[in-house]
Amino acid sequence: MVDRILEYLKKEREKEWRVELRGKIKAKDRTSLERLDMPEEDPNVRNKSYIEVNKGLSVEQAIHEAKRCIDCAKPTCIEGCPVGINIPKFIKKIEAGKFLESAKVLKETNALPAVCGRVCPQEVQCEQACFYTQKLGKPPVAIGNLERFAADYEINSGKLSVPEISSRNGIKVASIGSGPSGLAFAGDMIKMGYDVTVYEALHEIGGVLKYGIPEFRLPNDIVDVEIDILRKMGVNFVTNFIVGKTATINDLKKEGYTAFFVGSGAGLPNFMNIPGENYLGIFSSNEYLTRVNLMRAADPEYDTPVISGNKVAVIGGGNTAMDSVRTAKRLGAEKAMIIYRRSIEEMPARDEEIKHAQEEGIEFLNLNSPLEYFADENGRVNKMKVQKMKLGEPDNSGRRRPVPIKGSEYFIDVDTVIVSVGVSPNPLIPRSMKELDVSSWGTIKVNKDSLQSSVSDIFAGGDIVRGGATVILAMGDGRMAAAAMNKYIKEKVRNIISLVKEFKTIGDILDFATK
């Protein structure tokens, strides 16, 4: 009873200071404030090093931006957030100068706020749903920049909060994969009192956050700080463990796990199947970025080399393609090119990533598509044949279909090619469990509302279900799966208790168990 009263009083006090903040600045004055852009490192400095491009907001800039939020009665921004952050609440904490409390609000629903503040496409999610965008036609409140500010402030303060967890229930669950979906799942399940173990195939925790995203966008130490919070909450991590090879899910069931979340991602690279694709110096973006980001290939002291030449062509137009070409530039490429078969307006990469690449001297060859690769006497790629394209009618994606222009073929000198044309789901789990329903694309089929698979105690989310998505959508899947798994386990426990109550003696139970 006392706890309830204290919680009620806390909420009432919060209402009071938020109302007071609203009253200090009229809505009209708030909406007249200009959105502040985040400061960035000089392009000619950053394209030669792994220094982080976006430098973060200062305290003064963050408070200014927070004042733009009018604290809507019905905040549509929350609806646009896949993990359901209470956006007005954390922003008003910043406006009031309660930065550490703001970070705590973020952690209520987001296991990786400093990560999401850097790589989440807020412009097509929470910010797109912002009052400014929807009603005023003005730039939205910089929700992503403020999220990063609050998370970074807490990290830099050294006063890291650890979310509270429920009393332990002794029930073991596991996450297969330590990418964003697996980490979000683990964060929610540990809060609910479960005994959570995360199995990772590689030697470091983080999945795509570590091997796929360069440090000039997402520093590894930021990822490590947020993973360490999960450790302090009680999450157990096991590395160098390939579920489906080291042990199957059925093997793990024998160790007492009640249910599993599969977040093994889409790490199987796609290629274009054109002549010469097997020559030396031609990589998938997955291999290239993994060697550089996770295996330190750019550091001469590490024995994981990567061929990176002076004339580098990256095939594709997504965020991974931008990461690859910008990495090549930082590794010393004199000419780093994006070759993409559609126009720049139809590139799937974030506008910010395209802008940063252009500023850093990346050459864009749009409306071009590779036809064939050629090599020198040592088998190293040295040339590619390219065909010019034009845009036809829209295809199933809604974008105009690229159409080859007859007789437009020409040659480009290259010594490194990075193919970034999509990925396929990791096949290990489906192959090791024939009873698991998969699509023709290799994705695990799940109930869209619960993310439960055809095997009742297995849930799945992220790229293994979507085939390729953003970090924040994967995290949303992890949270949805955690809620659904909790419901599933509780129902299972209730059924067992109900069944046991029907037995009159221990002998009845033993008779039932041996049937």
VENZIWO-V904608 format. One record per residue. N is the residue number from 1. RES is the residue in one small letter. SS is DSSP state (hx for helix, st for strand, lp for the rest). PHI is phi in degrees with one decimal (none if undefined). Layout:
{{N:RES:SS:PHI} {N:RES:SS:PHI}}
This chain:
{{1:m:lp:none} {2:v:hx:-60.7} {3:d:hx:-60.4} {4:r:hx:-65.9} {5:i:hx:-64.0} {6:l:hx:-63.3} {7:e:hx:-65.2} {8:y:hx:-63.1} {9:l:hx:-63.5} {10:k:hx:-61.2} {11:k:hx:-65.9} {12:e:hx:-66.5} {13:r:hx:-62.7} {14:e:hx:-64.8} {15:k:hx:-58.8} {16:e:hx:-62.3} {17:w:hx:-71.7} {18:r:hx:-71.7} {19:v:hx:-64.7} {20:e:hx:-63.3} {21:l:hx:-62.4} {22:r:hx:-58.6} {23:g:hx:-71.2} {24:k:hx:-66.5} {25:i:lp:-128.2} {26:k:lp:-69.0} {27:a:hx:-55.6} {28:k:hx:-61.9} {29:d:hx:-71.6} {30:r:hx:-63.7} {31:t:hx:-73.1} {32:s:lp:-88.2} {33:l:lp:-71.8} {34:e:lp:-83.3} {35:r:lp:-68.3} {36:l:lp:-95.8} {37:d:lp:-79.8} {38:m:lp:-73.0} {39:p:lp:-62.0} {40:e:st:-127.3} {41:e:lp:-69.0} {42:d:lp:-57.3} {43:p:hx:-55.5} {44:n:hx:-79.4} {45:v:hx:-96.2} {46:r:hx:-69.8} {47:n:lp:-75.9} {48:k:lp:-115.7} {49:s:lp:-150.6} {50:y:lp:-99.5} {51:i:lp:-60.1} {52:e:lp:-67.4} {53:v:lp:-67.5} {54:n:st:-82.4} {55:k:lp:-96.8} {56:g:lp:87.9} {57:l:lp:-86.0} {58:s:lp:-78.3} {59:v:hx:-57.5} {60:e:hx:-63.7} {61:q:hx:-66.5} {62:a:hx:-64.8} {63:i:hx:-64.4} {64:h:hx:-57.7} {65:e:hx:-67.0} {66:a:hx:-63.2} {67:k:hx:-65.3} {68:r:lp:-70.3} {69:c:lp:-69.6} {70:i:lp:-91.0} {71:d:lp:56.7} {72:c:lp:-53.4} {73:a:lp:-64.1} {74:k:lp:-121.5} {75:p:lp:-72.5} {76:t:hx:-68.2} {77:c:hx:-60.5} {78:i:hx:-63.8} {79:e:hx:-63.6} {80:g:lp:-84.4} {81:c:lp:-99.1} {82:p:lp:-60.7} {83:v:lp:-106.6} {84:g:lp:68.7} {85:i:lp:-62.5} {86:n:lp:-78.1} {87:i:hx:-65.2} {88:p:hx:-58.4} {89:k:hx:-65.2} {90:f:hx:-70.9} {91:i:hx:-71.5} {92:k:hx:-65.7} {93:k:hx:-62.0} {94:i:hx:-65.1} {95:e:hx:-58.0} {96:a:lp:-82.6} {97:g:lp:79.1} {98:k:lp:-94.4} {99:f:hx:-67.0} {100:l:hx:-68.2} {101:e:hx:-67.0} {102:s:hx:-60.7} {103:a:hx:-62.5} {104:k:hx:-63.3} {105:v:hx:-61.0} {106:l:hx:-58.9} {107:k:hx:-73.0} {108:e:hx:-61.9} {109:t:hx:-129.0} {110:n:lp:-126.1} {111:a:lp:-75.1} {112:l:lp:-135.9} {113:p:hx:-65.1} {114:a:hx:-68.5} {115:v:hx:-69.4} {116:c:hx:-64.4} {117:g:hx:-63.2} {118:r:hx:-102.3} {119:v:hx:-115.6} {120:c:lp:-74.0} {121:p:lp:-80.5} {122:q:hx:-57.9} {123:e:hx:-62.8} {124:v:hx:-112.6} {125:q:lp:-127.0} {126:c:lp:-61.5} {127:e:lp:-70.7} {128:q:lp:-67.2} {129:a:lp:-91.0} {130:c:lp:-65.3} {131:f:hx:-53.8} {132:y:hx:-61.3} {133:t:hx:-70.4} {134:q:hx:-74.9} {135:k:hx:-110.7} {136:l:hx:-105.6} {137:g:lp:66.5} {138:k:lp:-113.2} {139:p:lp:-58.2} {140:p:lp:-69.5} {141:v:lp:-58.4} {142:a:lp:-77.2} {143:i:hx:-59.8} {144:g:hx:-62.7} {145:n:hx:-64.1} {146:l:hx:-71.5} {147:e:hx:-61.9} {148:r:hx:-62.1} {149:f:hx:-57.6} {150:a:hx:-63.2} {151:a:hx:-65.9} {152:d:hx:-67.4} {153:y:hx:-59.2} {154:e:hx:-64.1} {155:i:hx:-60.2} {156:n:hx:-69.6} {157:s:hx:-74.5} {158:g:lp:78.1} {159:k:lp:-108.0} {160:l:lp:-75.3} {161:s:lp:-85.9} {162:v:lp:-113.5} {163:p:lp:-55.8} {164:e:lp:-71.8} {165:i:lp:-122.0} {166:s:lp:-71.7} {167:s:lp:-61.6} {168:r:lp:-63.7} {169:n:lp:-104.6} {170:g:lp:79.2} {171:i:lp:-92.4} {172:k:st:-92.1} {173:v:st:-133.1} {174:a:st:-136.0} {175:s:st:-112.0} {176:i:st:-97.6} {177:g:lp:111.5} {178:s:lp:-114.1} {179:g:lp:-77.1} {180:p:hx:-59.5} {181:s:hx:-69.2} {182:g:hx:-65.8} {183:l:hx:-69.6} {184:a:hx:-64.0} {185:f:hx:-59.3} {186:a:hx:-60.9} {187:g:hx:-61.1} {188:d:hx:-73.9} {189:m:hx:-68.4} {190:i:hx:-67.4} {191:k:hx:-63.1} {192:m:lp:-84.7} {193:g:lp:98.4} {194:y:lp:-79.9} {195:d:st:-91.0} {196:v:st:-110.9} {197:t:st:-122.1} {198:v:st:-110.3} {199:y:st:-101.1} {200:e:lp:-124.2} {201:a:lp:-71.4} {202:l:lp:-88.6} {203:h:lp:-88.1} {204:e:lp:-129.3} {205:i:lp:-82.7} {206:g:lp:135.1} {207:g:lp:57.5} {208:v:hx:-60.9} {209:l:hx:-62.9} {210:k:hx:-96.6} {211:y:hx:-91.9} {212:g:lp:-105.8} {213:i:lp:-112.1} {214:p:lp:-64.8} {215:e:lp:-70.0} {216:f:lp:-73.1} {217:r:lp:-106.0} {218:l:lp:-143.6} {219:p:lp:-61.7} {220:n:hx:-61.1} {221:d:hx:-67.5} {222:i:hx:-68.0} {223:v:hx:-62.0} {224:d:hx:-62.5} {225:v:hx:-60.8} {226:e:hx:-73.4} {227:i:hx:-67.3} {228:d:hx:-63.8} {229:i:hx:-62.5} {230:l:hx:-63.0} {231:r:hx:-61.2} {232:k:hx:-65.3} {233:m:hx:-75.1} {234:g:lp:116.3} {235:v:lp:-69.0} {236:n:st:-97.9} {237:f:st:-114.5} {238:v:st:-123.1} {239:t:lp:-101.7} {240:n:lp:54.2} {241:f:lp:-129.6} {242:i:lp:-96.9} {243:v:st:-69.3} {244:g:lp:111.3} {245:k:lp:-126.9} {246:t:lp:-59.1} {247:a:st:-159.2} {248:t:lp:-90.7} {249:i:hx:-61.4} {250:n:hx:-64.1} {251:d:hx:-64.5} {252:l:hx:-68.3} {253:k:hx:-59.3} {254:k:lp:-68.4} {255:e:lp:-90.4} {256:g:lp:100.8} {257:y:st:-75.3} {258:t:st:-87.2} {259:a:st:-155.2} {260:f:st:-133.6} {261:f:st:-114.0} {262:v:st:-101.1} {263:g:lp:-128.8} {264:s:lp:-82.7} {265:g:lp:76.7} {266:a:lp:-128.5} {267:g:lp:-95.8} {268:l:st:-92.8} {269:p:st:-72.5} {270:n:lp:-96.6} {271:f:lp:-124.6} {272:m:lp:-94.0} {273:n:lp:56.4} {274:i:lp:-112.6} {275:p:st:-56.9} {276:g:lp:85.6} {277:e:lp:-69.4} {278:n:lp:-96.6} {279:y:lp:-66.4} {280:l:st:-61.8} {281:g:lp:89.8} {282:i:st:-109.9} {283:f:st:-117.9} {284:s:st:-81.5} {285:s:hx:-61.9} {286:n:hx:-59.4} {287:e:hx:-65.9} {288:y:hx:-59.3} {289:l:hx:-69.5} {290:t:hx:-64.5} {291:r:hx:-60.9} {292:v:hx:-78.7} {293:n:hx:-76.4} {294:l:lp:-97.3} {295:m:lp:-104.6} {296:r:lp:57.1} {297:a:lp:-62.2} {298:a:lp:-76.4} {299:d:lp:-93.5} {300:p:lp:-61.7} {301:e:lp:-79.6} {302:y:lp:-100.2} {303:d:lp:-91.3} {304:t:lp:-132.9} {305:p:lp:-68.5} {306:v:lp:-140.2} {307:i:lp:-76.8} {308:s:lp:-138.4} {309:g:lp:-91.2} {310:n:lp:-90.5} {311:k:st:-124.0} {312:v:st:-110.1} {313:a:st:-115.0} {314:v:st:-110.8} {315:i:st:-95.9} {316:g:lp:137.5} {317:g:lp:-137.5} {318:g:lp:-93.5} {319:n:hx:-61.3} {320:t:hx:-66.4} {321:a:hx:-63.2} {322:m:hx:-64.6} {323:d:hx:-60.7} {324:s:hx:-67.9} {325:v:hx:-69.5} {326:r:hx:-71.3} {327:t:hx:-66.3} {328:a:hx:-58.6} {329:k:hx:-61.3} {330:r:hx:-70.7} {331:l:lp:-87.3} {332:g:lp:106.8} {333:a:lp:-61.8} {334:e:lp:-73.3} {335:k:st:-131.4} {336:a:st:-119.1} {337:m:st:-123.1} {338:i:st:-101.8} {339:i:st:-115.8} {340:y:st:-137.1} {341:r:lp:-78.8} {342:r:lp:-111.2} {343:s:lp:-77.9} {344:i:hx:-65.5} {345:e:hx:-66.8} {346:e:hx:-101.0} {347:m:lp:-64.7} {348:p:lp:-76.2} {349:a:lp:-64.1} {350:r:lp:-61.8} {351:d:hx:-56.7} {352:e:hx:-62.4} {353:e:hx:-68.0} {354:i:hx:-64.7} {355:k:hx:-59.0} {356:h:hx:-63.0} {357:a:hx:-63.8} {358:q:hx:-62.0} {359:e:hx:-62.7} {360:e:lp:-87.0} {361:g:lp:92.5} {362:i:lp:-75.8} {363:e:st:-93.2} {364:f:st:-106.4} {365:l:st:-109.4} {366:n:st:-81.3} {367:l:lp:56.4} {368:n:st:-138.6} {369:s:st:-142.8} {370:p:st:-70.3} {371:l:st:-112.6} {372:e:st:-162.4} {373:y:st:-112.4} {374:f:st:-128.2} {375:a:st:-134.7} {376:d:lp:-83.6} {377:e:lp:-66.6} {378:n:lp:-95.3} {379:g:lp:82.6} {380:r:st:-91.9} {381:v:st:-56.1} {382:n:st:-135.8} {383:k:st:-161.2} {384:m:st:-138.3} {385:k:st:-94.4} {386:v:st:-124.5} {387:q:st:-118.3} {388:k:st:-76.6} {389:m:st:-125.0} {390:k:st:-132.1} {391:l:st:-93.4} {392:g:st:-102.0} {393:e:st:-75.7} {394:p:st:-60.5} {395:d:lp:-100.5} {396:n:lp:-63.9} {397:s:lp:-79.6} {398:g:lp:90.5} {399:r:lp:-94.8} {400:r:st:-66.3} {401:r:st:-73.9} {402:p:st:-74.9} {403:v:st:-119.9} {404:p:st:-63.3} {405:i:lp:-96.7} {406:k:lp:-60.7} {407:g:lp:77.0} {408:s:lp:-100.3} {409:e:lp:-65.3} {410:y:st:-153.2} {411:f:st:-113.9} {412:i:st:-128.2} {413:d:st:-77.6} {414:v:lp:-141.9} {415:d:lp:-127.5} {416:t:st:-147.7} {417:v:st:-128.6} {418:i:st:-120.7} {419:v:st:-93.6} {420:s:lp:-129.9} {421:v:lp:-116.8} {422:g:lp:108.3} {423:v:st:-135.4} {424:s:st:-117.1} {425:p:lp:-62.3} {426:n:lp:-61.5} {427:p:lp:-87.2} {428:l:hx:-61.1} {429:i:hx:-65.5} {430:p:hx:-57.3} {431:r:hx:-68.8} {432:s:hx:-86.9} {433:m:lp:-134.6} {434:k:lp:-63.7} {435:e:lp:-78.0} {436:l:lp:-85.8} {437:d:lp:-74.3} {438:v:st:-127.9} {439:s:lp:-83.2} {440:s:lp:-65.8} {441:w:lp:-87.9} {442:g:lp:90.9} {443:t:lp:-80.7} {444:i:st:-76.8} {445:k:lp:-78.3} {446:v:lp:-137.5} {447:n:lp:-70.0} {448:k:lp:-64.4} {449:d:lp:-90.6} {450:s:lp:-122.4} {451:l:lp:61.4} {452:q:st:-84.8} {453:s:lp:-86.4} {454:s:lp:-69.8} {455:v:lp:-98.7} {456:s:lp:-56.6} {457:d:lp:-96.2} {458:i:st:-120.3} {459:f:st:-113.9} {460:a:st:-150.4} {461:g:lp:-165.4} {462:g:lp:78.2} {463:d:hx:-65.8} {464:i:hx:-67.5} {465:v:hx:-105.6} {466:r:hx:-83.9} {467:g:lp:84.9} {468:g:lp:151.1} {469:a:lp:-156.2} {470:t:lp:-85.4} {471:v:hx:-57.5} {472:i:hx:-70.9} {473:l:hx:-67.4} {474:a:hx:-62.5} {475:m:hx:-65.3} {476:g:hx:-59.6} {477:d:hx:-63.3} {478:g:hx:-60.0} {479:r:hx:-68.9} {480:m:hx:-63.0} {481:a:hx:-64.8} {482:a:hx:-62.0} {483:a:hx:-62.9} {484:a:hx:-69.5} {485:m:hx:-66.2} {486:n:hx:-58.2} {487:k:hx:-64.0} {488:y:hx:-62.3} {489:i:hx:-66.9} {490:k:hx:-62.2} {491:e:hx:-65.9} {492:k:hx:-64.0} {493:v:hx:-64.0} {494:r:hx:-60.3} {495:n:hx:-65.0} {496:i:hx:-66.3} {497:i:hx:-61.5} {498:s:hx:-61.9} {499:l:hx:-67.1} {500:v:hx:-61.4} {501:k:hx:-63.2} {502:e:hx:-76.2} {503:f:lp:-83.1} {504:k:lp:-96.4} {505:t:lp:-136.1} {506:i:hx:-61.7} {507:g:hx:-61.0} {508:d:hx:-63.0} {509:i:hx:-64.2} {510:l:hx:-63.7} {511:d:hx:-62.0} {512:f:hx:-66.2} {513:a:hx:-67.9} {514:t:lp:-92.1} {515:k:lp:-73.9}}
